[in-house]
Amino acid sequence: MPHIVIRGITLEQTKEISKPLVEELAAICDCGTDNFTFEVPQSVFIFDGEEVPSFPLIEVKWFERGQEIRDKFAQAITKYIMGTGIQEVEVTFISLAESAYYINGSRCDE
């Protein structure tokens, strides 16, 4: 945790930025790099009956860490994705409750 879902950039672009990005995100969150998971779903976007290119939309599912950490996290993601030549990036956060998250049947807040 955090789980990062990346849409709108290629799998190859994601692979290219994943290692340095995770290292920076781990430093921001003060945790190990093994806490992060990337998902790159293969989505098709439709507008007006036609397939259209998707825009970069990054979804972060995590345990809330506060506004300052969230801002730094979003800025780091944006920096690395824009470093691939992409001009606009949107990042959204979905906060999960530790009491509603289970690992091997045990709640994370225990």
Beta strands, then each sheet from edge to edge (+ up, - down):
strand 1: 3-7
strand 2: 37-39
strand 3: 45-47
strand 4: 50-52
strand 5: 57-63
strand 6: 90-96
strand 7: 102-103
strand 8: 106-107
sheet 1: 2+ 1+ 5- 6-
sheet 2: 3+ 4-
sheet 3: 7+ 8-
end
